[in-house]
Amino acid sequence: MSHGNVGRLATQAGAASLARCCRMIAADEARHETFYTRVMAEVLDADPAGGIQAFAAMLDHQIAMPGRLMGDGRTLDLFDRFAAVAQRLGVYTAHDYAAIIDHLVATWNVAARSVSGEAARAQEAVCRAAERYRRLAGRVATTVARQPAVPFPWIHGRAV
């Protein structure tokens, strides 16, 4: 999703090579999503309770993006700055995250799976998660919109 959105921004800016690279990366990421979606569907079919609890745990701890470890040797909060710019530009937003959760809950038919006990509590949490993120999305957008543009050393200190 984010690579596709960067590709659209690159196209609008006339950066055809960047747009082409982003389309290729987006297609590769889509293949990864298809694979993981199918694997998790198999897990949920084989062990509904365990699969739902794993899904809930992942949402509870949020997805740790590999980019959170990026650094430039100068900017301690580089990923936070990058994420704020992505949110502000609509590259990847909390609304997008909520939509992904909705998609997975529906694709895996989480609400209809028969589970009990702790798994049933996890199921309820998972089925409510997208709405929780949608409510959060408005606050995140407001907070990010209020933040000043920040400089990035790799684009010659340009503030974005």
C-alpha positions as CSV (number, residue, x, y, z in Angstrom):
1,M,0.0,0.0,0.0
2,S,2.7,2.5,1.0
3,H,4.9,1.7,-2.0
4,G,1.9,2.1,-4.3
5,N,1.1,5.5,-2.8
6,V,4.7,6.7,-3.1
7,G,4.6,5.6,-6.7
8,R,1.5,7.7,-7.3
9,L,3.2,10.7,-5.7
10,A,6.3,10.1,-7.8
11,T,4.2,9.9,-10.9
12,Q,2.6,13.3,-10.0
13,A,6.0,14.8,-9.4
14,G,7.3,13.5,-12.8
15,A,9.7,11.0,-11.3
16,A,9.0,8.1,-13.7
17,S,12.0,5.9,-12.6
18,L,11.0,6.2,-8.9
19,A,7.4,5.5,-9.8
20,R,8.4,2.3,-11.8
21,C,10.6,1.1,-8.8
22,C,7.7,1.7,-6.4
23,R,5.3,-0.3,-8.6
24,M,7.7,-3.2,-8.7
25,I,8.2,-3.1,-4.9
26,A,4.4,-2.8,-4.4
27,A,3.8,-5.9,-6.6
28,D,6.4,-7.8,-4.6
29,E,4.8,-6.8,-1.3
30,A,1.4,-7.8,-2.7
31,R,2.8,-11.3,-3.3
32,H,4.1,-11.4,0.3
33,E,0.7,-10.4,1.5
34,T,-1.0,-13.1,-0.5
35,F,1.4,-15.7,0.9
36,Y,1.0,-14.7,4.5
37,T,-2.8,-14.4,4.1
38,R,-2.9,-17.9,2.8
39,V,-0.6,-19.3,5.5
40,M,-2.6,-17.7,8.3
41,A,-5.8,-19.0,6.8
42,E,-4.4,-22.5,7.0
43,V,-3.3,-21.8,10.7
44,L,-6.9,-20.6,11.5
45,D,-8.4,-23.7,9.8
46,A,-6.1,-26.1,11.7
47,D,-6.2,-24.2,15.1
48,P,-8.8,-21.5,15.3
49,A,-8.2,-20.7,18.9
50,G,-4.4,-20.5,18.5
51,G,-4.6,-18.6,15.3
52,I,-7.0,-16.0,16.7
53,Q,-4.9,-15.6,19.8
54,A,-1.8,-15.1,17.6
55,F,-3.6,-12.5,15.6
56,A,-4.7,-10.7,18.7
57,A,-1.2,-10.8,20.2
58,M,0.2,-9.3,17.0
59,L,-2.4,-6.5,17.0
60,D,-1.7,-6.0,20.7
61,H,2.0,-5.5,20.2
62,Q,1.5,-3.8,16.9
63,I,3.5,-4.7,13.8
64,A,7.1,-3.7,14.3
65,M,8.2,-2.3,11.0
66,P,11.8,-3.1,10.1
67,G,12.3,0.6,9.2
68,R,12.1,1.5,12.9
69,L,15.7,0.5,13.1
70,M,16.8,2.8,10.3
71,G,19.4,5.4,11.2
72,D,21.6,8.0,9.6
73,G,24.0,8.4,12.5
74,R,22.7,11.8,13.3
75,T,18.9,11.7,13.8
76,L,17.8,9.7,16.8
77,D,14.0,9.8,16.0
78,L,14.5,9.2,12.3
79,F,11.7,6.6,11.9
80,D,9.3,8.7,13.9
81,R,10.0,11.6,11.6
82,F,9.6,9.4,8.5
83,A,6.3,7.9,9.8
84,A,4.9,11.4,10.5
85,V,5.7,12.5,7.0
86,A,4.2,9.3,5.6
87,Q,1.0,9.9,7.6
88,R,0.9,13.6,6.6
89,L,1.3,12.8,2.9
90,G,-1.2,10.0,2.9
91,V,1.5,7.4,2.0
92,Y,0.5,5.2,5.0
93,T,-2.0,6.2,7.6
94,A,-3.8,4.9,10.6
95,H,-6.9,4.6,8.4
96,D,-4.9,2.3,6.1
97,Y,-3.9,0.1,9.1
98,A,-7.6,-0.1,10.1
99,A,-8.6,-1.1,6.6
100,I,-6.0,-3.8,6.6
101,I,-7.3,-5.2,9.8
102,D,-10.9,-5.1,8.5
103,H,-9.7,-6.9,5.3
104,L,-7.9,-9.7,7.3
105,V,-10.8,-10.2,9.8
106,A,-13.2,-10.6,6.8
107,T,-10.8,-12.7,4.7
108,W,-10.2,-15.1,7.5
109,N,-13.8,-15.0,8.7
110,V,-12.6,-14.4,12.2
111,A,-16.0,-13.5,13.6
112,A,-17.6,-16.8,12.5
113,R,-15.0,-19.1,13.9
114,S,-16.1,-21.2,16.9
115,V,-13.8,-20.6,19.9
116,S,-14.2,-20.3,23.6
117,G,-12.5,-18.9,26.7
118,E,-9.4,-16.8,26.1
119,A,-9.7,-17.3,22.4
120,A,-13.2,-15.9,22.4
121,R,-12.0,-12.9,24.2
122,A,-9.2,-12.5,21.7
123,Q,-11.7,-12.9,18.9
124,E,-13.9,-10.0,20.3
125,A,-10.8,-7.8,20.5
126,V,-9.7,-8.7,17.0
127,C,-13.1,-8.0,15.6
128,R,-13.2,-4.6,17.3
129,A,-9.6,-3.6,16.5
130,A,-10.2,-1.9,13.1
131,E,-12.8,0.4,14.7
132,R,-10.4,1.3,17.5
133,Y,-7.8,2.2,15.0
134,R,-10.3,4.3,13.0
135,R,-11.0,6.3,16.1
136,L,-7.3,6.7,16.7
137,A,-6.7,7.7,13.1
138,G,-8.4,11.1,13.6
139,R,-6.3,11.9,16.6
140,V,-3.1,10.8,14.8
141,A,-3.9,12.9,11.7
142,T,-4.6,16.0,13.9
143,T,-1.4,15.5,15.8
144,V,0.7,15.0,12.7
145,A,-0.9,18.0,10.9
146,R,0.2,20.2,13.8
147,Q,3.8,19.0,13.7
148,P,6.3,21.2,11.9
149,A,8.1,20.0,8.8
150,V,11.3,18.3,9.9
151,P,14.7,18.2,8.0
152,F,16.1,15.0,6.6
153,P,19.9,14.9,6.1
154,W,19.7,12.6,3.1
155,I,17.7,15.2,1.1
156,H,20.2,17.9,1.9
157,G,18.5,19.0,5.1
158,R,15.2,19.8,3.3
159,A,12.3,20.0,5.7
160,V,9.3,17.8,4.8
